[in-house]
Amino acid sequence: MNVSDFASVKAGDVILQIDPSDYVAKREQAKAALEAALAQLKNLANQEQLQRAAITQANAQLAVTQANADLAQT
């Protein structure tokens, strides 16, 4: 508070100033949490892509194995 009880004030006088440090800290904490969540999402997307590649590779191996089985049977 920049004034005391019953002090005279005029338009434009600053009578109260809020310390923004708590709000700034919470904003920075929220930014960090958002960045962590985005990094985790990107990591999950990369894992999904890796799993899809593994499935494609397994399907190709299955086709080779099936072709070898057909050839052996012939």
Buried (B, 14 or more C-beta within 10 A) or exposed (E): EEEEEEEEEEEEEEEEEEEEEEEEEEEEEEEEEEEEEEEEEEEEEEEEEEEEEEEEEEEEEEEEEEEEEEEEEE
